[in-house]
């Protein structure tokens, strides 16, 4: 199952990812900006699920992913 979200800030990505912290089924969440530009994707792998356990780790995960996306040329303002 792939969930798609349109977000306008990094806090929205964090907010949506927190919904997945207790899921045990397979999942993937794709994030897009208001112009429908793909920003990043997360899925329920072991490392991601471990990092979703705390708010601090979830936020760190999101900021790390967005740093990579920006370095790869995604035009998104944090």
C-alpha angles and dihedrals in degrees: 000000000000120000117199123205132185109211137180099197146020092255090063091055090051091048094052094045091055087066090067099053095101099036119120099183125084114276143164129194121199120196127207134179124237090274090057091251111153111246107174146320134225130191136188099264121144096262094048093048090051091052093048091064094087132036091232094053092045091053091047090051092052095047092048091051093047091048088056092046092051091048088053091055105268108151101221128135116220 
